Amino acid sequence: MEVQVMVLPRITPFDFESPIYAGEAAQVACMISEGDLPINITWLYGPHQGVTVNRVGGKASMLVIEKTGYEHRGTYTCTATNRAGSSNYSSLLYVNGNRVEVRPFLGPSR
């Protein structure tokens, strides 16, 4: 009799950079620190436009938003699954309004 022990995927905790302003790019990586291959990595998020997911090797996936908007705010969840089971980790993305440039008032022009 042969016993085979499978290792459940373990996701390294991640967070979006803060603060992120509307119009800026946002990215986050889901890295698997443990777990037997093959590992399937998926992202769960709303039906947002402009979100790209790229697989990086056997144990990582990068989620990229080229130009954030208010509609991109919310929870992004990475799920890693292999034959032993699955694990997930979530991070909140906060999107602030557009950056405003404040210039000093020099008084009326003469």
C-alpha positions, 0 to 999 in steps of 0.5 A: 500500500502506498500513501501519498500526501498532498499539500494544500496551496498556501497563498502569501498575503497581499494588499493593493498599494494605498492610496490609489487615485482614479486614473492610476494603475493598480496591480497585485500578485497572488503568490503560492508559497506551498502546494503540490502542482498543478495549481489552478489560480483564479481571481474573483471580482466584479464585471469590471472592464480593463482588468487583466490577469496574467499567469506567472509560472506555476505558482503565481498570478498577477492582476493588473488594472491599467486605469482605475476608476470608481467602478473598480473599488471592492474585494478581489479574491485569489483562489488556489486549487490543487488535488488536495483542496483550495485556499483563498485570500482577499484584499480590498481595493479603495479608489480615491477621486482624481488627484487635484493640483493646487496652485498658489494664488498670487493675486490678481494680474496687473 
